[in-house]
Amino acid sequence: METITRRSFLKSIACTAAFFTQGCFPGTTGRQKAAKKPNIMLFLVDDMGWQDTSVPFHTEMTPFNRRYRTPNMEQLARQGVKFTEAYSCCVCSPTRISLMTGLNAARHRVTNWTLNKNASNDSPHETLSFPEWNVNGLSPTAGIEHTIVAKTFPQLLQQAGYHTIHVGKAHFGARTTPGEDPLALGFDVNIAGHAAGGPGHYLGTANFGNKPGEHTLPWGVPGLEKYHGQDIFLTEALTIEAIQAMDRAVATSKPFFLYMSHYAVHVPFARDRRFIQKYIDAGLDSKEAMYAALIEGMDKSLGDLMANLNRHHIENETIILFMSDNGGLSASGRGGKPHTHNRPLSSGKGSSHEGGVRVPMIVRWPGITQSDSACDQPVMIEDFFPTILEMAGIEHWRRGSMQIDGISLVPLLENRPGFPESRALVWHFPNHWGHSGPGIAPHSAIRKGDFKLIYYHATQSFELFNVAHDIGETDNLFASRPEIAKQLADELAAYLRRTKAQMPVNKITSKPVPLPNIQL
């Protein structure tokens, strides 16, 4: 039987030579101990694809890299390390719960997006009915049905003396449940976060989707009444509020954690007059131009926050992590014509093809990460939980009963052994999102080494790709590499069994879809 092997450990913590000439983090000698805990800023973008930036995460610049203007992402990449094979879940709520808890979606069971209490957002499916997944999201306390009860990393930071700030999209728990409020999940400050996963409107002149003088559930963005009626874009208003919150945190002399979680670049789009004209002049259609302007506005926010760190002279005391919650929305269907395309990746949001789950990621850790470097080690969103806690010097949680799936990225950032030589990434989506496109269907998937196997629940069929050599996932190797497919299927089934993952039910047989099984 052909054995699946991860690229050698040295290669997995080194970065592809095409990106740079000196290796991944040359000259790094380990963590520089500081008397003061570092400030940490996590900058999360909503629905931003791997290609939706002028920073190339592929082996070369692409036409889409040339379309978008993200000079501040470029600056951050020059100062830190790009992770070129970073992965999220295929839709937003699962990613955000995995981020907060360190748990894989198969284990926490918030497998689709959440909104209303006890209500599933699964679209109807011809042959499948869907499990009673945790439709109410994350809860800080027991007793709320259909929730995952877990301690979040902001709670642990808060207990360790951090001042914790939430700005923007939350989308952790359903309406009227405790988890809808970031203040219940370890944040000292909540600005504009609630249950909804998108903005009612991006324009202050439209009150961000609220009626005059009130917050309109479920989509109107709360807490920004001072900007109602003003000619201001939501991304800018959130950035102003984040800077003011940062200023107040600096004044306390406590270390702070800022979670800048933008509603951008999620639909519904609006025209950001600061940036849009150049994209129209370049020949983009209206939807693509609005999207490109959203990207540039997001990037300006990143630059403004970095400039504020510099103004306070704390840029060398502050770690910055940049990530997107899933791939770009390139599906057809309810969204009509796609506004982004993810090429050369296949598909987009809602799929475990690379376009749906591979996302841009950058980390700048002053004194630790080597500037202008890149790393091709596959990493997953749940890895942020132990990584951020280790960055903050918080280790006591490991001695308790907490069980997580994430693995700290600190060894990679410090250029030392310690990250597993062989590690599988798993996606589990026993749900129906409702859009169409390659791989957008109820599925489970696993990547190990260069290979990814996708198991489709409705048809019990498989796709096998060598994503290292076929990044566009154009060549299904299932028939030609059955031994690799079986090895991956067995490992995926074992993981789903171990985490007690839920499976859809076949409407004809009234039995759960079986776990992946390949007989040679």
N, C-alpha and C positions, 0 to 999 in steps of 0.2 A: 504494500500500500504506500502511495506517495505521501510523505509527511509534510504537513504544513509547518513551515518555520518562519518566525518573525525575522526580519532583517537583523543582522548581528547587533548585539547590544551597543557596540561602539557606534554603529551607523544610526541606531535608533535614537541615540542622544546627541549624535552629531547631526548636522543639517546638510541638505542636499548641496553639493558643491556649486551647482548652477546659481545658487542664491548669493554665495559669497566665497571667498577664497581661503579663509582662515579657520574653518571649522565652526562648530556651533557657538561655544562661549569661550574663546581662547583667552587665557590669562586670568580667568576667574579662579580664585583660590578658596572659595567657600564663603559662607555667610559672614558678613562683617557685623560683629556684635555692636549693638547700639544701646545706650543707657535708656533711651526713650523708645516706647513702642512706636512702630511706624504708623502714619496715617495711611488709609487704604481707600482708594476710589475705584469702584466697579462701575464701568460705563457700559450699559447693556442697550443694544439697539433692537427694535422690533421688526422682524421680517426682512432683515438686510442680508442679501445674498453674498456669497463668497467673492463674486466678481463686481459687486456694486461699490467700487472704490478705485482710486488711482493707485493704491498700493497693490502690487502684483503678488498674489498668493500662489500663482502657478509658476512654472519654470521660466516663463517669459511674459512680457507685457502682452495684453490682449486688446482687441478693439473696445471692449467694455471698460477696461482700465483707463483707456484714453477718453472715454465718454465722460466719466465722473471726475469731479474736482473735490479731493479730500486732502488738502495740504497738511492739515493738522494730524490726520492719521499717518501721513508720510513722516511727519516730524516724530511722532510717537514711535513708529517703526524704526527710525534711525537711532532713537535713544534706547530701544529695547529689543525684544525678540519676537518675531512672527512665528506663530504656530500654524503651519501650512496644512495640517491635517487635523483640525479641531472640529469636534462634532457636537451637535445639540440633538434634541428630539425633533420630530418632524412638524409639530405644532406647538403653540406657545405655552399653555398651562403646564403640560408635562415637564417642559424644560425648566420653568420657573420653580416648580416644586422640587425637582431634582437639584437645582441650584441651592435652594434653601435648606434641604435636608441631607444631601449627599446620597440619596437613594435613587436607584434606577427606576424608571417608570413601571417596569414589570412588578416591582416590589411595592411602590407607593400607590399604584392603581389609579392615579389621576392621569388617565391615559388619553383624554381628549380635553378640549377647552371648556372652561366652566363659566357659568353666569348666574342662573337662577337656582334657588335652593331646590334640591331633589328633582332637578330637571336635566335630562340628558340632551346634549346637542348633536347626537348622532343622527345623520340623515338615514332615511329608510333604505333598506337593502333587500334585494330580491330574494336572496337565499339564506341570509344570516339574520339572527337577532343577537343583540349585544349584551354583555354581562352587566351586572349592577356595579359598575365601576364607581370610583369615589368622585361622584359628580359635584360634591360640595367642597372639594379641594382640601387644603391644609387647615388644620385646626390646632390651636395651642392647648386645648383641653379636651378631655374625653367626654363622651356623651352626645356628640353631634354625629348623626348617622351619615354614612357615606363620606367619611373624611379620613385622611391620614393624620394621625396624631404624632407629632414629632417635634423635637427641639430644633430650632433653626440656628444657623451660625450667627446671625445678628444677636440672638439672645445670649449666646456664649460670649460674643464680643462685648455686649452690654454689661454682662456680669463681670468681665475682666477690666472694666473701667473705660471702655470706649463710649464716646458720644456717637450715636448711630442715627443716620439721616436717610430717609427715603424720599425720593423726588420722582414723580412721574407715574408710569403704569405699574400697578401692583399685580392684579389678576392671580391672587393666591387662593382666594376662597369665594364661595358663592354669596350672593346677596343675602343679607340678614343673618349670616353666620359670623362667628367671631373672627374667622380667618380672612374676611374681606378687609379688615382694618390692619394695616402694617403696624400700628401701635401695639397690637396684641401679639405681634410676632417678633418683638425684639428691637423695634425702632423707637427712639426718643422723639423723633420728628417725622411727621408724614405730610408731604406736600403733594396733593393731587392724586393720591393713590386710592383706588376703590376696587369694586368687584369686576368692572368691565375690562375687556381686553382690547378695546380700541377707543379712539376719541370720538365724541359726538361731532366735533368740528375742530379744525385747526385754527380758525380765525377768531381773534378777540372780538371783532365786529359781529360775529355770530354767537358770542358768549360761550365759545367752545362747546356748543351743543346744548346749552341750558336756556331755559326761558328767562326773560329779564327778572333778576332778583331772586332766582331760586335755582336749585340743583335738580335737573331733570334726569331721573333714573330711566334706563340703566346706563346710557352712554354719555351723558353730559359730564365733562371733566369737573370735579369738585374743587373747591378751595382757592379758586383763582378769580374771585369776584372783582377784585380791584382792577383787573384788566378787561372786564366786560365792557363792550362798546368801543374799545380802543383798537387802533390799527396796529395790531401786534400778532405775530405768529406764535402758536402754542410752544414750539421748540424754544423760541426766544424767551417767552414768559417763564418757562420752567428753568431755563438757564439762569435768569436773573434771580429767581427764588433760590436756586441751588447755591449761587455765589453768596447771597446774603446768609444762608444757613451755614455755609462754610466759614464766613467771617465770624459769625457768632460762636461757632465751634472753636476756632482758633483763639478767641478771646478767653475761653474757659481753660486753656492750657492742657486740656485732656486730648489724648489721641482721638481721631474721629474716623468713622467709616461712612463714606458717602456712596449711596447706591443711586446713581444717576440712571434711571430706567426710562428711556424716552418712549413716548407713544409713536414717534416717528420710527420707521417709515411705513407704518401700518395704514391701510385704507380707513376712511374715505379721504381722498386727496383734496387739497386746495392749493391755490396758486400762492406761492411765497414770492411776493413781488421783489424781494431783495435779490433773488438769484435766477428767476425763471427765464428772463428774456434771452439770456445768452444761449440757453438750450433750445428755445424756439428758433432763434437765429441760426443755430447749427442744424436745423432741419428735423428735430424730434417732433413727434406728434404731441398733442396736448397732454395726454396721460403720461407719456414718457418724460416730457419736460417737467411736469409737476413732480414726478418721482425723483428726477435728477436734482431738482431744487430742494426737495426734502433731504436728500443725501447731503447736499452741500450745507444746508442749515444744521443738520446733525453734526457735521464736521466742525462748523463754526462754534457750536456749543462745546465740543471737546476742546477746541483751541482756547475759548474763553475761560474754561475751568482750569486749564493748564496755566494760562496767564495769571489767573488769580493765585494759584500756588506760588508762582514766581513772585508776585507782588508781596506775598507774605513771607517770602524767602524760605519756603518749606518744600520746594520741589525735590530736594534731595532727601527729605524725610517722608516722602509720600509715594506709595506704590500705586500704579495705575494698571488696571486690567480692563481690556476691551473685548467685547463678545457680542454676538447676535443670538437671538433665541431660536431661530430656525432659518432655513434657506429662503431665498427670495420667492415671492408669489409669482410663479410663471404659469400657473394652471389656467385652463379655460373653464368655462361653466358659469357659475354665478358671478364671477368677476369679469366676464367678457374677455376682451383682448388683454393678454398679459402686458404688464408694464416693465417687466424685467425678464431676463432670459437665462441667466446662469451659465451660458455656454462658456467652456466646453463641457460643463457638467450636465447631466441628464436630469430633467424634471425640475421640481421645486417643492415648495412648502406642501406638506401632506404626504410626501413620499420618502422612503428610505433610499431611493437613488441619491447619488451624491448631491444633486442640486437641492434636495430637501433638507439635508442634515449637515453638510459640510459648510462651515461658516468662518468668517474672518475672526481672528483672535490675535491680540498683541498684549504683551506684558512688559512693563518697565518697572524694574525693582532697582533703584539706585544702589550702586556698589555691588550688585549681585549679577544681574543680567548683562551680558555683553552687548554693547551697542551695535546696531545695524546687523543683527544676526537673524537666523531663521532655523526652525527645528521641524523635522518631518515626523516626529513621533506622534502616532494617533492618540488623541486625548478626548475626554468626554465631559459633558457639562457637570456631572456629579463630582468631578475631580476638584471643582472650585471650593467645595465645602472644606475638605481637609487642608487644601492648599492655603486658603485665606487664614484659617485658624493657626496653621503652622507659621505662616508669615508673621502673625501677631504674637507668636510665642505661647500659644494656648494649647496645652497638651493634656490637661487633666481629664478632658472628656473621653479620651481613649481608655481610661481605667474603669469607666463605668460600663453600663449595659448597652450603650448605643451601638447599633450595627449600621454601617454604611457600605455603599458600593463604590464610592469614589476613592481615588488613590491620589495622594499628595503629589503635586508636580514640582515640589521644591527640589528634589534631586536633579531634575532636568534643568531647572533654573540655575542651580548652583554648579552644574557640570560635574556631578559626582555619581557614583553607583548608588543604586537604591530603588530605581524605578523598575518594575517587573520586566524581565526580558520577554516574556510571553504573556500577553494580556488581550483578552477578547472584549470587544465592545458589543453591546446588545441593545436593540431597539424593539419595543413591543407596542403595537397599535391595534388592539382588537376592536376597532371602531371604524365608522364610515364618515369621512370628512365631507363628502358630497361633491367635490370638484372632480375634474377628470384630468388625466395626464399619466405618463409612464410611472408605474409603481404606486399610484395613488389609490390604495385599496386597503382593506384590513390585512395586516401582515405582522410578522415578526422577522427580525434580521440579526445577523451576527457578522462582525468583521474580525478576522484574526490574521495577522501578518498582511500579506498582499491581497487576500481573498475576502470577498463579501458574499454571503448567502442570504437570499430573501425568500421567505416562505409565505405564500399567499393563502389566507385562511379559506376563502370561498371556494377556490379550485383545488386546494392542497397541492399546488404546483410550486416550482422553484425557479429562481434565477441565481446563477453563480457568475461572479465577475472577478477578474483580476484588476482591482482598481489602481494598482501601482502602474500597470502597463496599459490599461484601458480606462482612463479617467472618465470618459464619456459613457461608459457602460453600454457599449454597442454590441459586444460579443458575449452572448450567454453561453458559458462553458459547461452548463449542467450535464449535457449529454456526453461531452468529451472528457470531462474530469470527474467521473462519478465517485471516485475514492475520496477526493477532497470534499465534494458535496456531502458525502455521508459523514465524514469526520466533523464537519461544521454543523450538520444537522443534529448529530448526537450531542455535541457540546451545547448547542442552542436549546435542545429539549431538556437537557440536564439542568441548565440554568433556569428555564421557565418552571420546571418542576421544583427546584430548590426555593425559588422565590414565591411559589404558589400563585403564579401568574394566572390571570383569568383568560378564558378563551371564549369566542363567540359560540353560539349554538346554531347548528344546521336546522333550518325550519322544517325540512323534509323528514329527517331522522329524529329530531328533538334531542339530539345528543351534542355535547360540546365537540367542536372541531378538535381532532386529535393533535397532539404535539408532533412536531416534524419528525418524520421517520422515513429513512431511505433504505430499502433492501437491495443489496447487490446480488 
